[in-house]
Amino acid sequence: MSAIITGEAVVLELRPASFAARSVATAIDLFVTLAVGFGLFLLLFQLAFMLDPAAIRVMVLTTIVGLLVIVPVTVETLSRGKSLGKLAMGLRIVRDDGGSIRFRHALVRAMLAVLEIYMTLGSIACLVSLFNDKSKRLGDMLAGTYAIRDRAPKATPLQVSVAPELGQWATLVDIGRLPDPLARRISMFLRQGQAMAGNSRYAMAVELASEASAYVAPLPAPDTDPSVFLSALISERRDREHLRMGVAADRAAAVRGQLERHGVSGK
């Protein structure tokens, strides 16, 4: 997974497309291009007896350039990084900073595609992508782009609660600010831990509970199951955050009401 930090210090996690997904998307685009090209060249063949040979050569060259460069550049620019194959596979081309690609990115990708996909039957693109952690091809490297998974399964809300034996502890505990990576690891463990083997699950729970203990005071009883502790910690942290946000919203509404009563615009 690729992490990008925005200018507002917000961490965005983008999932790079796998080599297999990119290969299938490219194969779909290639098949469509060849099918359209076959139809156009068949039409040109029928017109060959009615037009001048020089005109036919110009039309053939224009068709090739249009199919291999102009059409891909136009489609990726207008769709912000998509093509028919990428749309089918749920992929999108983005810049290395996570932003949408522009004309120059699409142009570099299309120009290099002529070499690494069409002229070498995709061999260069495959070799380069296999040895890149984001499955980049040469065009992506020069353009500063890569493919991400634009469609992902909708995540269900994490269902956690405070166990009855930790109810009193939850009302007294002081929870510091958990580091975002640690909070994400705990949430992933609580969401997916049931699929782990028993020993591995317990070892992971002990490790996460040990890291989280540095931000909690007082700690629960020593014999508390680490999974129960983590579930209670995340549940209480979530409830307190919701409460804090609710209080802040109420205060903002009160201030806005006072300003309106005094005839001051809240805009």
KAJO-V448136 format. One record per residue. N is the residue number from 0. RES is the residue in one small letter. OMEGA is omega in degrees with one decimal (NA if undefined). Layout:
# KAJO-V448136
n/res/omega
N/RES/OMEGA
N/RES/OMEGA
This chain:
# KAJO-V448136
n/res/omega
0/m/-176.7
1/s/179.3
2/a/179.2
3/i/178.8
4/i/-179.1
5/t/179.3
6/g/178.0
7/e/178.0
8/a/176.1
9/v/-178.2
10/v/176.4
11/l/179.3
12/e/179.6
13/l/-176.4
14/r/178.9
15/p/178.4
16/a/178.7
17/s/178.4
18/f/-178.9
19/a/-179.1
20/a/178.6
21/r/-179.6
22/s/179.6
23/v/178.8
24/a/178.3
25/t/178.9
26/a/178.0
27/i/178.3
28/d/-179.3
29/l/179.1
30/f/179.5
31/v/179.3
32/t/179.9
33/l/179.8
34/a/178.0
35/v/179.0
36/g/178.9
37/f/179.4
38/g/-179.6
39/l/-179.8
40/f/175.1
41/l/176.8
42/l/178.3
43/l/178.9
44/f/179.2
45/q/179.5
46/l/-174.2
47/a/-177.4
48/f/-177.2
49/m/-176.7
50/l/177.5
51/d/179.1
52/p/178.0
53/a/178.7
54/a/178.6
55/i/179.4
56/r/178.0
57/v/-179.2
58/m/178.1
59/v/-180.0
60/l/178.8
61/t/179.3
62/t/-179.1
63/i/179.8
64/v/179.9
65/g/-178.3
66/l/-173.4
67/l/-175.2
68/v/-170.9
69/i/-178.1
70/v/178.2
71/p/179.8
72/v/-179.4
73/t/-178.0
74/v/-178.3
75/e/179.6
76/t/-177.3
77/l/-178.1
78/s/-179.3
79/r/172.0
80/g/-179.3
81/k/172.4
82/s/-178.9
83/l/179.4
84/g/179.3
85/k/176.6
86/l/179.8
87/a/-177.7
88/m/179.7
89/g/-178.6
90/l/176.2
91/r/175.0
92/i/178.2
93/v/174.6
94/r/-180.0
95/d/177.7
96/d/177.1
97/g/-178.5
98/g/179.5
99/s/180.0
100/i/177.7
101/r/-174.3
102/f/-175.7
103/r/177.0
104/h/180.0
105/a/-179.3
106/l/179.1
107/v/-179.9
108/r/-178.0
109/a/179.9
110/m/179.3
111/l/178.9
112/a/178.1
113/v/-180.0
114/l/-169.0
115/e/179.1
116/i/-173.5
117/y/-175.3
118/m/-179.0
119/t/178.5
120/l/175.7
121/g/-175.9
122/s/179.8
123/i/-179.9
124/a/-179.9
125/c/-178.6
126/l/-179.5
127/v/-177.4
128/s/-178.4
129/l/-176.8
130/f/178.3
131/n/-175.3
132/d/177.2
133/k/179.8
134/s/178.8
135/k/168.6
136/r/-176.6
137/l/179.2
138/g/178.3
139/d/-179.0
140/m/-179.1
141/l/-179.3
142/a/-177.0
143/g/-178.2
144/t/171.2
145/y/-176.4
146/a/176.5
147/i/174.6
148/r/-177.5
149/d/176.7
150/r/177.8
151/a/178.4
152/p/-179.8
153/k/-178.3
154/a/176.8
155/t/179.6
156/p/179.0
157/l/-179.0
158/q/177.8
159/v/179.4
160/s/178.7
161/v/178.6
162/a/-178.1
163/p/-177.6
164/e/178.3
165/l/-178.7
166/g/-179.5
167/q/178.4
168/w/-177.5
169/a/-179.8
170/t/-176.2
171/l/-170.4
172/v/174.1
173/d/-176.2
174/i/176.0
175/g/-179.3
176/r/178.2
177/l/173.8
178/p/-177.4
179/d/178.5
180/p/179.8
181/l/179.1
182/a/178.4
183/r/179.4
184/r/179.0
185/i/179.9
186/s/178.1
187/m/178.9
188/f/-179.6
189/l/-179.3
190/r/-171.4
191/q/-174.4
192/g/-178.0
193/q/-179.5
194/a/-178.3
195/m/174.1
196/a/-173.9
197/g/-177.9
198/n/179.7
199/s/179.6
200/r/-179.2
201/y/179.5
202/a/177.8
203/m/179.2
204/a/178.7
205/v/-179.2
206/e/-179.6
207/l/179.1
208/a/178.2
209/s/178.6
210/e/-177.6
211/a/-177.3
212/s/-179.8
213/a/-176.5
214/y/-176.3
215/v/175.5
216/a/-6.2
217/p/177.2
218/l/175.9
219/p/-179.8
220/a/-176.1
221/p/-177.8
222/d/179.8
223/t/177.1
224/d/-176.6
225/p/178.2
226/s/177.7
227/v/178.0
228/f/-179.0
229/l/178.6
230/s/179.0
231/a/-179.7
232/l/-179.1
233/i/179.2
234/s/-179.6
235/e/177.7
236/r/178.6
237/r/-178.3
238/d/179.8
239/r/178.9
240/e/176.8
241/h/178.5
242/l/179.7
243/r/179.2
244/m/177.6
245/g/178.2
246/v/179.4
247/a/179.0
248/a/178.2
249/d/178.2
250/r/178.6
251/a/178.2
252/a/179.0
253/a/178.5
254/v/179.0
255/r/177.6
256/g/178.0
257/q/178.9
258/l/179.5
259/e/179.1
260/r/179.0
261/h/176.4
262/g/179.3
263/v/-179.9
264/s/179.4
265/g/-179.6
266/k/NA
